[in-house]
Amino acid sequence: MSTRRSRTSQFTEDEINNLIFKLQALLPQLEQRRNNGRVVAPSKILKETCSYIRRLHREMDELSERLTSLLDNMEISSVDAQLLRTVLLQ
């Protein structure tokens, strides 16, 4: 029998609180507050998580654009360039 939850399963309040607590530990700015003994509201943790994910997506897009530009300007064979693109896109 699978231990995965079905999509229709309900989470208990304790499970939700545990997941939010784990999210807080992953966010550097909120983890510092927790270490200082300050309580952070679950809604704040969820908002900060969404903001952090958006910021990571923007950074990834910017890095991808920079890398594409660098690859386009490199004087390497088209086979090597294609190989690099393939590896980087995986």
N, CA, C and O atoms as a CHARMM CRD file, in Angstrom:
* protein
*
  360
    1    1 MET  N      0.83100  -1.18200   0.00000 PROA 1      0.00000
    2    1 MET  CA     0.00000   0.00000   0.00000 PROA 1      0.00000
    3    1 MET  C      0.87700   1.24800   0.00000 PROA 1      0.00000
    4    1 MET  O      1.86000   1.31500   0.73800 PROA 1      0.00000
    5    2 SER  N      0.53700   2.21000  -0.80100 PROA 2      0.00000
    6    2 SER  CA     1.32500   3.42600  -0.93800 PROA 2      0.00000
    7    2 SER  C      1.14400   4.33600   0.27600 PROA 2      0.00000
    8    2 SER  O      0.05900   4.43800   0.84800 PROA 2      0.00000
    9    3 THR  N      2.25400   4.99800   0.65300 PROA 3      0.00000
   10    3 THR  CA     2.18100   5.92500   1.78400 PROA 3      0.00000
   11    3 THR  C      1.88200   7.34900   1.32300 PROA 3      0.00000
   12    3 THR  O      1.72300   8.24400   2.15400 PROA 3      0.00000
   13    4 ARG  N      1.80200   7.56800   0.02300 PROA 4      0.00000
   14    4 ARG  CA     1.48900   8.90000  -0.49600 PROA 4      0.00000
   15    4 ARG  C      0.03500   9.24100  -0.24600 PROA 4      0.00000
   16    4 ARG  O     -0.84100   8.37600  -0.25400 PROA 4      0.00000
   17    5 ARG  N     -0.20000  10.53100  -0.02200 PROA 5      0.00000
   18    5 ARG  CA    -1.56700  10.99800   0.18200 PROA 5      0.00000
   19    5 ARG  C     -2.25300  11.15700  -1.16400 PROA 5      0.00000
   20    5 ARG  O     -1.63500  11.57400  -2.14300 PROA 5      0.00000
   21    6 SER  N     -3.51200  10.82600  -1.20100 PROA 6      0.00000
   22    6 SER  CA    -4.26500  11.09400  -2.42300 PROA 6      0.00000
   23    6 SER  C     -4.60100  12.57900  -2.43800 PROA 6      0.00000
   24    6 SER  O     -4.51700  13.24700  -1.40800 PROA 6      0.00000
   25    7 ARG  N     -4.97200  13.08200  -3.57400 PROA 7      0.00000
   26    7 ARG  CA    -5.27300  14.50900  -3.70100 PROA 7      0.00000
   27    7 ARG  C     -6.48500  14.91700  -2.87100 PROA 7      0.00000
   28    7 ARG  O     -6.64000  16.09200  -2.53800 PROA 7      0.00000
   29    8 THR  N     -7.33000  13.97100  -2.54000 PROA 8      0.00000
   30    8 THR  CA    -8.52300  14.30200  -1.77600 PROA 8      0.00000
   31    8 THR  C     -8.30700  14.20000  -0.27200 PROA 8      0.00000
   32    8 THR  O     -9.20700  14.53600   0.49800 PROA 8      0.00000
   33    9 SER  N     -7.14500  13.74800   0.16100 PROA 9      0.00000
   34    9 SER  CA    -6.86800  13.62600   1.58900 PROA 9      0.00000
   35    9 SER  C     -6.77300  14.99400   2.23800 PROA 9      0.00000
   36    9 SER  O     -6.37600  15.97500   1.60900 PROA 9      0.00000
   37   10 GLN  N     -7.13900  15.03700   3.49200 PROA 10     0.00000
   38   10 GLN  CA    -7.05500  16.27200   4.26000 PROA 10     0.00000
   39   10 GLN  C     -5.79900  16.23900   5.11700 PROA 10     0.00000
   40   10 GLN  O     -5.42000  15.19500   5.64700 PROA 10     0.00000
   41   11 PHE  N     -5.16000  17.39800   5.24500 PROA 11     0.00000
   42   11 PHE  CA    -4.01700  17.52400   6.13200 PROA 11     0.00000
   43   11 PHE  C     -4.53400  17.93200   7.50800 PROA 11     0.00000
   44   11 PHE  O     -5.48800  18.70100   7.62000 PROA 11     0.00000
   45   12 THR  N     -3.90400  17.41500   8.53500 PROA 12     0.00000
   46   12 THR  CA    -4.26400  17.85100   9.88100 PROA 12     0.00000
   47   12 THR  C     -3.62300  19.20000  10.14700 PROA 12     0.00000
   48   12 THR  O     -2.69000  19.59900   9.45000 PROA 12     0.00000
   49   13 GLU  N     -4.11400  19.89100  11.14100 PROA 13     0.00000
   50   13 GLU  CA    -3.54900  21.19400  11.49400 PROA 13     0.00000
   51   13 GLU  C     -2.08200  21.04500  11.90800 PROA 13     0.00000
   52   13 GLU  O     -1.25000  21.89100  11.58100 PROA 13     0.00000
   53   14 ASP  N     -1.77500  19.96900  12.62500 PROA 14     0.00000
   54   14 ASP  CA    -0.38400  19.73500  13.03200 PROA 14     0.00000
   55   14 ASP  C      0.51800  19.52000  11.81800 PROA 14     0.00000
   56   14 ASP  O      1.64800  20.00800  11.79500 PROA 14     0.00000
   57   15 GLU  N      0.03500  18.80100  10.81700 PROA 15     0.00000
   58   15 GLU  CA     0.83100  18.57900   9.59900 PROA 15     0.00000
   59   15 GLU  C      1.07700  19.88600   8.86900 PROA 15     0.00000
   60   15 GLU  O      2.18400  20.13200   8.38800 PROA 15     0.00000
   61   16 ILE  N      0.06300  20.72100   8.78300 PROA 16     0.00000
   62   16 ILE  CA     0.21400  22.02600   8.12100 PROA 16     0.00000
   63   16 ILE  C      1.21000  22.88600   8.88800 PROA 16     0.00000
   64   16 ILE  O      2.09300  23.50000   8.29100 PROA 16     0.00000
   65   17 ASN  N      1.06900  22.92900  10.20400 PROA 17     0.00000
   66   17 ASN  CA     2.00100  23.71200  11.01200 PROA 17     0.00000
   67   17 ASN  C      3.43100  23.20600  10.86400 PROA 17     0.00000
   68   17 ASN  O      4.36900  24.00200  10.81700 PROA 17     0.00000
   69   18 ASN  N      3.60400  21.89900  10.79100 PROA 18     0.00000
   70   18 ASN  CA     4.93300  21.31800  10.60900 PROA 18     0.00000
   71   18 ASN  C      5.51600  21.71900   9.25100 PROA 18     0.00000
   72   18 ASN  O      6.69900  22.04500   9.15800 PROA 18     0.00000
   73   19 LEU  N      4.70200  21.69500   8.21400 PROA 19     0.00000
   74   19 LEU  CA     5.17400  22.08500   6.88100 PROA 19     0.00000
   75   19 LEU  C      5.54300  23.56900   6.83800 PROA 19     0.00000
   76   19 LEU  O      6.54400  23.94200   6.22700 PROA 19     0.00000
   77   20 ILE  N      4.74700  24.40500   7.48000 PROA 20     0.00000
   78   20 ILE  CA     5.04700  25.83500   7.52300 PROA 20     0.00000
   79   20 ILE  C      6.33600  26.07800   8.30300 PROA 20     0.00000
   80   20 ILE  O      7.15200  26.91400   7.91400 PROA 20     0.00000
   81   21 PHE  N      6.52000  25.35600   9.39500 PROA 21     0.00000
   82   21 PHE  CA     7.74300  25.46900  10.18300 PROA 21     0.00000
   83   21 PHE  C      8.96600  25.09200   9.33400 PROA 21     0.00000
   84   21 PHE  O     10.01200  25.73500   9.42200 PROA 21     0.00000
   85   22 LYS  N      8.82100  24.04000   8.50800 PROA 22     0.00000
   86   22 LYS  CA     9.91500  23.62900   7.62700 PROA 22     0.00000
   87   22 LYS  C     10.19800  24.69700   6.56900 PROA 22     0.00000
   88   22 LYS  O     11.35500  24.94600   6.23000 PROA 22     0.00000
   89   23 LEU  N      9.14400  25.32600   6.05200 PROA 23     0.00000
   90   23 LEU  CA     9.33800  26.41500   5.08800 PROA 23     0.00000
   91   23 LEU  C     10.12200  27.55800   5.71900 PROA 23     0.00000
   92   23 LEU  O     11.02600  28.11600   5.09600 PROA 23     0.00000
   93   24 GLN  N      9.78100  27.90000   6.93900 PROA 24     0.00000
   94   24 GLN  CA    10.47000  28.99000   7.62000 PROA 24     0.00000
   95   24 GLN  C     11.95900  28.70800   7.73500 PROA 24     0.00000
   96   24 GLN  O     12.77900  29.61400   7.58800 PROA 24     0.00000
   97   25 ALA  N     12.31100  27.45500   7.99800 PROA 25     0.00000
   98   25 ALA  CA    13.72200  27.08700   8.13300 PROA 25     0.00000
   99   25 ALA  C     14.47200  27.23500   6.81000 PROA 25     0.00000
  100   25 ALA  O     15.69200  27.39700   6.80600 PROA 25     0.00000
  101   26 LEU  N     13.75500  27.17900   5.69000 PROA 26     0.00000
  102   26 LEU  CA    14.39000  27.29900   4.37500 PROA 26     0.00000
  103   26 LEU  C     14.57900  28.74500   3.92800 PROA 26     0.00000
  104   26 LEU  O     15.33300  29.01300   2.99200 PROA 26     0.00000
  105   27 LEU  N     13.90500  29.66500   4.58400 PROA 27     0.00000
  106   27 LEU  CA    13.99000  31.07100   4.20100 PROA 27     0.00000
  107   27 LEU  C     14.95100  31.79300   5.14000 PROA 27     0.00000
  108   27 LEU  O     14.64700  31.97700   6.31800 PROA 27     0.00000
  109   28 PRO  N     16.10400  32.20000   4.62600 PROA 28     0.00000
  110   28 PRO  CA    17.13400  32.79100   5.48400 PROA 28     0.00000
  111   28 PRO  C     16.64000  33.95800   6.33500 PROA 28     0.00000
  112   28 PRO  O     16.94200  34.02100   7.52700 PROA 28     0.00000
  113   29 GLN  N     15.88800  34.87600   5.74100 PROA 29     0.00000
  114   29 GLN  CA    15.45700  36.05900   6.48600 PROA 29     0.00000
  115   29 GLN  C     14.49000  35.70100   7.61000 PROA 29     0.00000
  116   29 GLN  O     14.47500  36.38000   8.63700 PROA 29     0.00000
  117   30 LEU  N     13.68700  34.66300   7.44600 PROA 30     0.00000
  118   30 LEU  CA    12.75100  34.26900   8.50200 PROA 30     0.00000
  119   30 LEU  C     13.40500  33.35900   9.52700 PROA 30     0.00000
  120   30 LEU  O     13.01900  33.36200  10.69600 PROA 30     0.00000
  121   31 GLU  N     14.37300  32.59700   9.10700 PROA 31     0.00000
  122   31 GLU  CA    15.08200  31.72000  10.04000 PROA 31     0.00000
  123   31 GLU  C     15.81600  32.54900  11.09400 PROA 31     0.00000
  124   31 GLU  O     15.88800  32.15100  12.25700 PROA 31     0.00000
  125   32 GLN  N     16.35700  33.69100  10.69400 PROA 32     0.00000
  126   32 GLN  CA    17.04000  34.57300  11.64500 PROA 32     0.00000
  127   32 GLN  C     16.07100  35.07500  12.71000 PROA 32     0.00000
  128   32 GLN  O     16.41600  35.14500  13.89000 PROA 32     0.00000
  129   33 ARG  N     14.86500  35.42100  12.29100 PROA 33     0.00000
  130   33 ARG  CA    13.86500  35.89100  13.25200 PROA 33     0.00000
  131   33 ARG  C     13.52100  34.79300  14.25200 PROA 33     0.00000
  132   33 ARG  O     13.38900  35.04700  15.44900 PROA 33     0.00000
  133   34 ARG  N     13.37800  33.56800  13.74600 PROA 34     0.00000
  134   34 ARG  CA    13.03100  32.45100  14.62400 PROA 34     0.00000
  135   34 ARG  C     14.14800  32.20400  15.62500 PROA 34     0.00000
  136   34 ARG  O     13.89000  31.93000  16.79700 PROA 34     0.00000
  137   35 ASN  N     15.39900  32.30100  15.15900 PROA 35     0.00000
  138   35 ASN  CA    16.54100  32.10200  16.04800 PROA 35     0.00000
  139   35 ASN  C     16.63600  33.18900  17.11700 PROA 35     0.00000
  140   35 ASN  O     17.21100  32.97000  18.18300 PROA 35     0.00000
  141   36 ASN  N     16.06800  34.36200  16.82800 PROA 36     0.00000
  142   36 ASN  CA    16.04600  35.45000  17.80200 PROA 36     0.00000
  143   36 ASN  C     14.84300  35.34100  18.73000 PROA 36     0.00000
  144   36 ASN  O     14.61300  36.23000  19.55000 PROA 36     0.00000
  145   37 GLY  N     14.07900  34.27000  18.61200 PROA 37     0.00000
  146   37 GLY  CA    12.93700  34.04600  19.48900 PROA 37     0.00000
  147   37 GLY  C     11.66400  34.74600  19.06500 PROA 37     0.00000
  148   37 GLY  O     10.67300  34.73100  19.79500 PROA 37     0.00000
  149   38 ARG  N     11.67900  35.36100  17.89100 PROA 38     0.00000
  150   38 ARG  CA    10.48400  36.06100  17.42100 PROA 38     0.00000
  151   38 ARG  C      9.57700  35.09500  16.67800 PROA 38     0.00000
  152   38 ARG  O     10.03600  34.28900  15.86900 PROA 38     0.00000
  153   39 VAL  N      8.29700  35.18500  16.96000 PROA 39     0.00000
  154   39 VAL  CA     7.31200  34.33800  16.30100 PROA 39     0.00000
  155   39 VAL  C      6.92200  34.99500  14.97700 PROA 39     0.00000
  156   39 VAL  O      6.67400  36.19900  14.91400 PROA 39     0.00000
  157   40 VAL  N      6.87400  34.18400  13.93000 PROA 40     0.00000
  158   40 VAL  CA     6.48300  34.68500  12.61400 PROA 40     0.00000
  159   40 VAL  C      5.15300  34.04500  12.25800 PROA 40     0.00000
  160   40 VAL  O      5.00700  32.82500  12.33900 PROA 40     0.00000
  161   41 ALA  N      4.19500  34.85000  11.86800 PROA 41     0.00000
  162   41 ALA  CA     2.86300  34.35300  11.51900 PROA 41     0.00000
  163   41 ALA  C      2.94800  33.44300  10.29500 PROA 41     0.00000
  164   41 ALA  O      3.72500  33.70300   9.37600 PROA 41     0.00000
  165   42 PRO  N      2.14600  32.37200  10.28600 PROA 42     0.00000
  166   42 PRO  CA     2.14500  31.46300   9.12700 PROA 42     0.00000
  167   42 PRO  C      1.85600  32.18100   7.81100 PROA 42     0.00000
  168   42 PRO  O      2.43600  31.83300   6.78300 PROA 42     0.00000
  169   43 SER  N      0.96800  33.17700   7.82500 PROA 43     0.00000
  170   43 SER  CA     0.66700  33.90700   6.58600 PROA 43     0.00000
  171   43 SER  C      1.91000  34.63400   6.07600 PROA 43     0.00000
  172   43 SER  O      2.14100  34.69400   4.86800 PROA 43     0.00000
  173   44 LYS  N      2.70800  35.18500   6.98600 PROA 44     0.00000
  174   44 LYS  CA     3.95500  35.86800   6.61400 PROA 44     0.00000
  175   44 LYS  C      4.94300  34.86500   6.00200 PROA 44     0.00000
  176   44 LYS  O      5.62500  35.17000   5.02400 PROA 44     0.00000
  177   45 ILE  N      5.00700  33.68200   6.58400 PROA 45     0.00000
  178   45 ILE  CA     5.91500  32.64200   6.06700 PROA 45     0.00000
  179   45 ILE  C      5.50900  32.25400   4.65000 PROA 45     0.00000
  180   45 ILE  O      6.36600  32.10900   3.77700 PROA 45     0.00000
  181   46 LEU  N      4.20800  32.08700   4.41400 PROA 46     0.00000
  182   46 LEU  CA     3.73900  31.71100   3.07700 PROA 46     0.00000
  183   46 LEU  C      3.98000  32.83300   2.07000 PROA 46     0.00000
  184   46 LEU  O      4.38600  32.57100   0.93800 PROA 46     0.00000
  185   47 LYS  N      3.73300  34.08100   2.47400 PROA 47     0.00000
  186   47 LYS  CA     3.99700  35.21600   1.57300 PROA 47     0.00000
  187   47 LYS  C      5.48300  35.31300   1.23300 PROA 47     0.00000
  188   47 LYS  O      5.84900  35.51300   0.07500 PROA 47     0.00000
  189   48 GLU  N      6.33300  35.17000   2.24500 PROA 48     0.00000
  190   48 GLU  CA     7.77800  35.24000   2.02100 PROA 48     0.00000
  191   48 GLU  C      8.25100  34.08500   1.13800 PROA 48     0.00000
  192   48 GLU  O      9.15300  34.25900   0.31800 PROA 48     0.00000
  193   49 THR  N      7.65000  32.91800   1.30100 PROA 49     0.00000
  194   49 THR  CA     8.00800  31.76600   0.46800 PROA 49     0.00000
  195   49 THR  C      7.69200  32.05200  -0.99100 PROA 49     0.00000
  196   49 THR  O      8.51600  31.79600  -1.86900 PROA 49     0.00000
  197   50 CYS  N      6.50400  32.57900  -1.25400 PROA 50     0.00000
  198   50 CYS  CA     6.12200  32.91700  -2.63300 PROA 50     0.00000
  199   50 CYS  C      7.05500  33.96800  -3.22600 PROA 50     0.00000
  200   50 CYS  O      7.47600  33.86000  -4.37800 PROA 50     0.00000
  201   51 SER  N      7.36800  34.97400  -2.43600 PROA 51     0.00000
  202   51 SER  CA     8.26500  36.03100  -2.88300 PROA 51     0.00000
  203   51 SER  C      9.65500  35.47000  -3.19300 PROA 51     0.00000
  204   51 SER  O     10.27200  35.82700  -4.19700 PROA 51     0.00000
  205   52 TYR  N     10.13100  34.59600  -2.32300 PROA 52     0.00000
  206   52 TYR  CA    11.44400  33.98400  -2.50100 PROA 52     0.00000
  207   52 TYR  C     11.49300  33.13900  -3.77000 PROA 52     0.00000
  208   52 TYR  O     12.48400  33.17300  -4.50000 PROA 52     0.00000
  209   53 ILE  N     10.44000  32.38800  -4.03400 PROA 53     0.00000
  210   53 ILE  CA    10.38300  31.55500  -5.24700 PROA 53     0.00000
  211   53 ILE  C     10.37100  32.44200  -6.49000 PROA 53     0.00000
  212   53 ILE  O     11.05700  32.14500  -7.46800 PROA 53     0.00000
  213   54 ARG  N      9.59300  33.53200  -6.46000 PROA 54     0.00000
  214   54 ARG  CA     9.58800  34.45800  -7.60200 PROA 54     0.00000
  215   54 ARG  C     10.97500  35.04200  -7.84700 PROA 54     0.00000
  216   54 ARG  O     11.42800  35.14400  -8.98700 PROA 54     0.00000
  217   55 ARG  N     11.64600  35.42700  -6.74900 PROA 55     0.00000
  218   55 ARG  CA    12.99200  35.99500  -6.86100 PROA 55     0.00000
  219   55 ARG  C     13.96300  34.97300  -7.46200 PROA 55     0.00000
  220   55 ARG  O     14.79200  35.32900  -8.30000 PROA 55     0.00000
  221   56 LEU  N     13.86800  33.72000  -7.04400 PROA 56     0.00000
  222   56 LEU  CA    14.73500  32.67900  -7.59800 PROA 56     0.00000
  223   56 LEU  C     14.46700  32.45900  -9.07800 PROA 56     0.00000
  224   56 LEU  O     15.40100  32.24000  -9.84900 PROA 56     0.00000
  225   57 HSD  N     13.19600  32.51500  -9.48900 PROA 57     0.00000
  226   57 HSD  CA    12.85400  32.38100 -10.90200 PROA 57     0.00000
  227   57 HSD  C     13.45600  33.52400 -11.72200 PROA 57     0.00000
  228   57 HSD  O     13.99600  33.30100 -12.80600 PROA 57     0.00000
  229   58 ARG  N     13.36100  34.75500 -11.19700 PROA 58     0.00000
  230   58 ARG  CA    13.94600  35.90100 -11.90700 PROA 58     0.00000
  231   58 ARG  C     15.45800  35.74000 -12.05000 PROA 58     0.00000
  232   58 ARG  O     16.01800  35.97700 -13.12000 PROA 58     0.00000
  233   59 GLU  N     16.11600  35.33400 -10.95600 PROA 59     0.00000
  234   59 GLU  CA    17.56300  35.13300 -11.00500 PROA 59     0.00000
  235   59 GLU  C     17.93300  34.05400 -12.00600 PROA 59     0.00000
  236   59 GLU  O     18.90600  34.19700 -12.74600 PROA 59     0.00000
  237   60 MET  N     17.16100  32.97300 -12.03300 PROA 60     0.00000
  238   60 MET  CA    17.43100  31.89400 -12.97400 PROA 60     0.00000
  239   60 MET  C     17.27200  32.38600 -14.41900 PROA 60     0.00000
  240   60 MET  O     18.08900  32.05900 -15.27900 PROA 60     0.00000
  241   61 ASP  N     16.23000  33.16400 -14.68100 PROA 61     0.00000
  242   61 ASP  CA    16.02800  33.70900 -16.02200 PROA 61     0.00000
  243   61 ASP  C     17.17200  34.63800 -16.42800 PROA 61     0.00000
  244   61 ASP  O     17.65000  34.58700 -17.56100 PROA 61     0.00000
  245   62 GLU  N     17.60500  35.48300 -15.49800 PROA 62     0.00000
  246   62 GLU  CA    18.71200  36.39800 -15.79600 PROA 62     0.00000
  247   62 GLU  C     20.00300  35.63400 -16.08000 PROA 62     0.00000
  248   62 GLU  O     20.73500  35.96500 -17.01200 PROA 62     0.00000
  249   63 LEU  N     20.27200  34.62800 -15.28200 PROA 63     0.00000
  250   63 LEU  CA    21.48300  33.82700 -15.50200 PROA 63     0.00000
  251   63 LEU  C     21.41000  33.06600 -16.81400 PROA 63     0.00000
  252   63 LEU  O     22.41200  32.92800 -17.51600 PROA 63     0.00000
  253   64 SER  N     20.23800  32.58000 -17.13900 PROA 64     0.00000
  254   64 SER  CA    20.06000  31.87100 -18.40000 PROA 64     0.00000
  255   64 SER  C     20.30800  32.79800 -19.58700 PROA 64     0.00000
  256   64 SER  O     20.94800  32.40600 -20.56300 PROA 64     0.00000
  257   65 GLU  N     19.79800  34.02800 -19.50200 PROA 65     0.00000
  258   65 GLU  CA    20.02200  35.00200 -20.57100 PROA 65     0.00000
  259   65 GLU  C     21.50600  35.33600 -20.71000 PROA 65     0.00000
  260   65 GLU  O     22.03200  35.41300 -21.82000 PROA 65     0.00000
  261   66 ARG  N     22.17000  35.53200 -19.58100 PROA 66     0.00000
  262   66 ARG  CA    23.60700  35.84000 -19.61400 PROA 66     0.00000
  263   66 ARG  C     24.39000  34.68800 -20.21600 PROA 66     0.00000
  264   66 ARG  O     25.29600  34.90100 -21.02200 PROA 66     0.00000
  265   67 LEU  N     24.04600  33.47800 -19.83100 PROA 67     0.00000
  266   67 LEU  CA    24.74000  32.30000 -20.35200 PROA 67     0.00000
  267   67 LEU  C     24.51200  32.14900 -21.85400 PROA 67     0.00000
  268   67 LEU  O     25.44200  31.84300 -22.60000 PROA 67     0.00000
  269   68 THR  N     23.28800  32.36300 -22.28800 PROA 68     0.00000
  270   68 THR  CA    22.98600  32.28900 -23.71900 PROA 68     0.00000
  271   68 THR  C     23.79800  33.30900 -24.48900 PROA 68     0.00000
  272   68 THR  O     24.33700  33.00800 -25.55500 PROA 68     0.00000
  273   69 SER  N     23.88600  34.52200 -23.95000 PROA 69     0.00000
  274   69 SER  CA    24.66500  35.57300 -24.59000 PROA 69     0.00000
  275   69 SER  C     26.14200  35.18600 -24.66600 PROA 69     0.00000
  276   69 SER  O     26.78500  35.38000 -25.69800 PROA 69     0.00000
  277   70 LEU  N     26.67300  34.64500 -23.58300 PROA 70     0.00000
  278   70 LEU  CA    28.07400  34.22200 -23.58000 PROA 70     0.00000
  279   70 LEU  C     28.33100  33.10600 -24.57700 PROA 70     0.00000
  280   70 LEU  O     29.33600  33.11400 -25.28900 PROA 70     0.00000
  281   71 LEU  N     27.40700  32.13700 -24.62400 PROA 71     0.00000
  282   71 LEU  CA    27.57600  31.03400 -25.56800 PROA 71     0.00000
  283   71 LEU  C     27.50800  31.52400 -27.01100 PROA 71     0.00000
  284   71 LEU  O     28.24500  31.04500 -27.87300 PROA 71     0.00000
  285   72 ASP  N     26.62100  32.47700 -27.26500 PROA 72     0.00000
  286   72 ASP  CA    26.49500  33.01600 -28.61800 PROA 72     0.00000
  287   72 ASP  C     27.75300  33.75900 -29.05400 PROA 72     0.00000
  288   72 ASP  O     28.07200  33.80200 -30.24200 PROA 72     0.00000
  289   73 ASN  N     28.46600  34.34400 -28.09400 PROA 73     0.00000
  290   73 ASN  CA    29.66200  35.12300 -28.40700 PROA 73     0.00000
  291   73 ASN  C     30.94800  34.30300 -28.39300 PROA 73     0.00000
  292   73 ASN  O     32.00800  34.79200 -28.78300 PROA 73     0.00000
  293   74 MET  N     30.84600  33.05800 -27.94300 PROA 74     0.00000
  294   74 MET  CA    32.04900  32.21600 -27.88400 PROA 74     0.00000
  295   74 MET  C     32.41300  31.72100 -29.27600 PROA 74     0.00000
  296   74 MET  O     31.55000  31.44900 -30.11100 PROA 74     0.00000
  297   75 GLU  N     33.70400  31.61500 -29.49600 PROA 75     0.00000
  298   75 GLU  CA    34.18300  31.09600 -30.77500 PROA 75     0.00000
  299   75 GLU  C     34.46700  29.60800 -30.61900 PROA 75     0.00000
  300   75 GLU  O     35.61300  29.18100 -30.48000 PROA 75     0.00000
  301   76 ILE  N     33.40000  28.84500 -30.64600 PROA 76     0.00000
  302   76 ILE  CA    33.53000  27.39000 -30.57800 PROA 76     0.00000
  303   76 ILE  C     32.70700  26.80000 -31.70000 PROA 76     0.00000
  304   76 ILE  O     31.83700  27.45300 -32.27500 PROA 76     0.00000
  305   77 SER  N     32.99800  25.56900 -31.98900 PROA 77     0.00000
  306   77 SER  CA    32.27200  24.92900 -33.08500 PROA 77     0.00000
  307   77 SER  C     30.80400  24.79500 -32.71500 PROA 77     0.00000
  308   77 SER  O     30.44600  24.76400 -31.53700 PROA 77     0.00000
  309   78 SER  N     29.97000  24.71600 -33.72400 PROA 78     0.00000
  310   78 SER  CA    28.53300  24.60300 -33.47400 PROA 78     0.00000
  311   78 SER  C     28.20200  23.30100 -32.74600 PROA 78     0.00000
  312   78 SER  O     27.23200  23.24300 -31.99100 PROA 78     0.00000
  313   79 VAL  N     29.00500  22.25500 -32.97200 PROA 79     0.00000
  314   79 VAL  CA    28.79000  20.98800 -32.28300 PROA 79     0.00000
  315   79 VAL  C     29.05400  21.16700 -30.78900 PROA 79     0.00000
  316   79 VAL  O     28.26600  20.71000 -29.96000 PROA 79     0.00000
  317   80 ASP  N     30.15200  21.82700 -30.44500 PROA 80     0.00000
  318   80 ASP  CA    30.47800  22.07900 -29.03600 PROA 80     0.00000
  319   80 ASP  C     29.42800  22.96800 -28.37700 PROA 80     0.00000
  320   80 ASP  O     29.02900  22.72400 -27.23800 PROA 80     0.00000
  321   81 ALA  N     28.98300  23.99400 -29.09000 PROA 81     0.00000
  322   81 ALA  CA    27.97300  24.89500 -28.54800 PROA 81     0.00000
  323   81 ALA  C     26.66900  24.14600 -28.30300 PROA 81     0.00000
  324   81 ALA  O     26.01800  24.33900 -27.27700 PROA 81     0.00000
  325   82 GLN  N     26.29300  23.29100 -29.24800 PROA 82     0.00000
  326   82 GLN  CA    25.06500  22.51500 -29.08800 PROA 82     0.00000
  327   82 GLN  C     25.18100  21.54800 -27.91200 PROA 82     0.00000
  328   82 GLN  O     24.22000  21.35600 -27.16700 PROA 82     0.00000
  329   83 LEU  N     26.34300  20.94500 -27.74600 PROA 83     0.00000
  330   83 LEU  CA    26.57300  20.03700 -26.62800 PROA 83     0.00000
  331   83 LEU  C     26.45400  20.78000 -25.29000 PROA 83     0.00000
  332   83 LEU  O     25.83900  20.28400 -24.34600 PROA 83     0.00000
  333   84 LEU  N     27.04700  21.96400 -25.22600 PROA 84     0.00000
  334   84 LEU  CA    26.95000  22.77900 -24.00400 PROA 84     0.00000
  335   84 LEU  C     25.49400  23.14700 -23.70100 PROA 84     0.00000
  336   84 LEU  O     25.04400  23.05100 -22.55900 PROA 84     0.00000
  337   85 ARG  N     24.77300  23.56500 -24.73100 PROA 85     0.00000
  338   85 ARG  CA    23.36000  23.92500 -24.52700 PROA 85     0.00000
  339   85 ARG  C     22.55700  22.72900 -24.02600 PROA 85     0.00000
  340   85 ARG  O     21.73400  22.86200 -23.12000 PROA 85     0.00000
  341   86 THR  N     22.79900  21.56900 -24.61400 PROA 86     0.00000
  342   86 THR  CA    22.09100  20.34900 -24.21800 PROA 86     0.00000
  343   86 THR  C     22.35100  20.00900 -22.76700 PROA 86     0.00000
  344   86 THR  O     21.42600  19.69600 -22.01800 PROA 86     0.00000
  345   87 VAL  N     23.61700  20.07100 -22.37100 PROA 87     0.00000
  346   87 VAL  CA    23.99500  19.74900 -20.99500 PROA 87     0.00000
  347   87 VAL  C     23.38200  20.75400 -20.02400 PROA 87     0.00000
  348   87 VAL  O     22.87600  20.36700 -18.97100 PROA 87     0.00000
  349   88 LEU  N     23.42300  22.03800 -20.37000 PROA 88     0.00000
  350   88 LEU  CA    22.92600  23.07600 -19.47000 PROA 88     0.00000
  351   88 LEU  C     21.40700  23.08600 -19.36200 PROA 88     0.00000
  352   88 LEU  O     20.86500  23.53600 -18.35200 PROA 88     0.00000
  353   89 LEU  N     20.72400  22.60600 -20.36900 PROA 89     0.00000
  354   89 LEU  CA    19.26000  22.61800 -20.33700 PROA 89     0.00000
  355   89 LEU  C     18.67500  21.39600 -19.63800 PROA 89     0.00000
  356   89 LEU  O     17.45900  21.30800 -19.46800 PROA 89     0.00000
  357   90 GLN  N     19.50900  20.46500 -19.23700 PROA 90     0.00000
  358   90 GLN  CA    19.00600  19.26300 -18.56700 PROA 90     0.00000
  359   90 GLN  C     18.67300  19.52900 -17.14300 PROA 90     0.00000
  360   90 GLN  O     18.23600  18.62400 -16.43200 PROA 90     0.00000
